[in-house]
Amino acid sequence: MMRLPIAITVAVVVCAVEVALSGYQNDPKRGQSQLQARAPEPPMAGIHWARGRAPARPRGGSPNLTYHGGPVMRQGAYVEPIYWGARWSNSSFAGDKISGLLSFYSGFGRSDYDATNTEYTDSSGHVGSAVAVGVTHTDLSAAPSNGNRTAPILAEVCSTASSLVTNGYYPVYVDTPRGHAGFCAWHSVGTCSNGTTVQFAFFFNLDGDAGCDPEDSSGRHSQGMAGLANVSGHELSEALTDPHLNAWYDANGQENADKCAWAFGTPLLTFANGSQWKIQGNWSNAAFNGGTGYPNSSGQKGCIDGGNFK
Ligand SMILES: [Zn+2]
């Protein structure tokens, strides 16, 4: 009896994400054929919309996340960052981004910010708080000119990563700017030809991109690095709590970071290795129920960031 409603809910969530995305292509027919052509591709989720670009969400009902039966990342995550595109060989383009993201992922695990994800569970336990960082990869071949498809990103992950593991999370940073895309980043899940199912994510280059800029005024990072850090926190948080896109999201398909996008509670968060970052918080059902969170862009007080809001 329970299975049918759950299956329908999942289908609606996936469609909503796809249609919202194709709406930015200004050509409904092209969007439709793309949807059909990429039917075998993994769906996108946790799309980090640029400021002001998130689709309107219907109001009403509980804003809390609900559990849809799938796994969470109980072992935490094993991360191999991948930098894709010829510009990554240019030191003035790369700047502090590769070293900064290594520091970001190295300090993420067991930080108070990471702990904003651990209230969520599957049938075997909570989201894990360990984050291990493996080899950093640079692929100087041409990266896709847009972020509209998941399959090329999954293929890059499967062919580039040193260690493909089921608790792996492979963030792919391309050197191409966002252009007119409405989103800064997304995450997904897919299976490589060796049979391993992995989590992966896509990130535009955010240099000079006001629509994806957290406006970190700390002076600790370049603007482009600060932009990537904020969206990287968003996507890894969603991968931890909804790795297969069938665990924790709300009635509108929004995952824990989606619900607090572009809402900041603490000016600067300190990670386990002492590095400091300006990152949006994540939705906490417990904080919303207890009235202890800070408000998201809809005024719902369910966001925590591990800084002033735990
Ligand atoms: Zn998201």
Residues whose N, C-alpha, C, O or C-beta is under 5 A from the ligand:
A	BS01	ZN	G46 I47 H48 E238 A257 D258
